[in-house]
Amino acid sequence: MFAELNRKLYDWVVPKGLGSQAFAFSTRDKNGKLLKDPMELSRKETLDRLSEINQQIGKMKLIANKAQAEFKEAETDTDAARNLAKRCTAALEHCAKISLQNDMMFESMHSPQDPYLMDRKHARYAEQLDDIALTLSSILKAICKD
C-alpha cells in the first residue's frame, strides 16, 4: 500500500519537475511538516538537508567510538559500566530518531535531475547508522549480559 502511494506521489511530483529549474522536490518542509504542494528545492537546499543528517551521523560515530574506548577500560560490574550502559541506551534512541529522519527524507524528496540521489544517500546513511547501532548494542549486551 505504501509503495503504491509512494509511486503515485513520485509520478505526480516528477512531471511537474520536468519543466522546472529545481534540482529536487520535497513534500515536507525542513521540520518534517507535510506540505499541501511539493516545494521546489535548489541543489544547495537539497544538499543542506542531506548534510544535516550526515552531521548527526558523524556525531553518533564519535559517541560510539568513545563508548567503545571507555568499554575497553571499564570493568563490567562497576558504576562506570552502568553509566556507560545508560549513555549507550540514550545514544541508541537518538540513533533511531536519526534513522526515522533519514527514512522520512527518502520518502519525501525526489530529484528529476538525479533520480537515484536519495536511494544512494538513504542506503549509505542507513548502513552507517546500522554500524553505530551494532557497536552500541554490543556494548550494552556485554555490560548487561542479557
N, C-alpha and C positions, 0 to 999 in steps of 0.2 A: 504494500500500500504506500509506504513512504517513498520507495523507489519510483513508483509511478507518479506520485505527487512531485518529487524532485525533478523527474524528467519533464513533466508538464511545465514546471516553473522554468526550467532551463530552456525549453522550447519557446517560452514566452519572452524570456529575457534576451536571448541571443539574437533573434531577428531585429529587435529594437536596437541592438548594438551594432549591427552591420552598417548602418548609415551614420553612426556617431563616431566622434573622435575620442571617446572614452576608452581607457585601457581595460577597465573592468566595470561590472555592475554588482551592486550589493542589495540584498533585500532587507538588510538590517543596518542600523546606524552603529556608531562606534561603541555605544553602550549595550548593544545587543537587542535593542528595541526593534520589533518588526515594523517595517515601513509599508505604507499603502502602495507606493510605486517604487520600483527599483531606482536606486540612486547611482548616478554615474560617478566613477572614481578615476582619477588620473593615475598614471603609473606610480607617481610619488606617494599618493594616498594609499594605494594598494600595498606598496612595499612598506610603508609606515605601519600599517595594520599587521602585516606579517612580522615586521621587526619587533613589535611589542611582545608577541608570543615567543619569538626567538630569544629575546632578552630574559623573559621569565624562565624559559627552559635553561638558559645559561646560568641563572642564579640557582636554580634547582640542582644543576650539576655540581656547582660549588658546594652546596649544602650536603649533597650525597657524598662527595669526596671527603669533606670534612668529617662527616659522620663515620665514614669508613676508617679514616685515620684514627679517630677517637676510639672506635670499637677495638682496633688492634691493640691499643694501650690499656683499655679498661678490662677489669675482671667482671664476669657476668653476674655475680651476686652482690654487687655494691650499689650504693645510691647513685653513683655516677652513671652506671649502666642503666638504671631505671630512668634517670633524667634523659639519657640518650634515647631510650625507647620512646619516651613521651615526645621528644623533638622529632623523632623519625615518624611517629604517628601523625603529627601535625604536618610534617613535610609531605607525607603520602596524601593527606587530604588536600593540600594545596596542589599537588601533582594532579589529582583527579579534577580539580577545578580548571587547571590549565588544559587538560585533555578535553574537557567539555567545551572550553572556548575554541580549541582547535577544531573540534567537530562542527561547532556552530558556524565558524568562519568558512569551513569547507563547504557546508551546505548552502550558505547564503551568498557566496561570491563566485562569479563566473567571469571569465575573460575571453571575449571573442578573438582577441589578438593572440592569446596564448592559452588555448583551451585546456591544456594539461598542467598549467601552473599550479592550480590548487591541489590537484592529485599528487603532484610531486612534493609540494610543501607539506601537505597533510600526512603523507606517508613518512616523510623524513622526521617531522616533529613527533609523530606517534611512536616511531622507533626509538627516538631519544627519550621520550617520556617512559616507554616500557623499560629501557635500561635503568633509568633512575629509580623507577618503582621496584624493579627487581633488586637493586642494591639495597634500598631502604627496607624492603620486606625481608630480605635475607638477614639483615642486622637484627630486625625485630624478632625473627624466628629464632635466631641464635641466643638472643637475650632472654626471651620468654620461654623458650623450649616447649612451645605448643605446636 
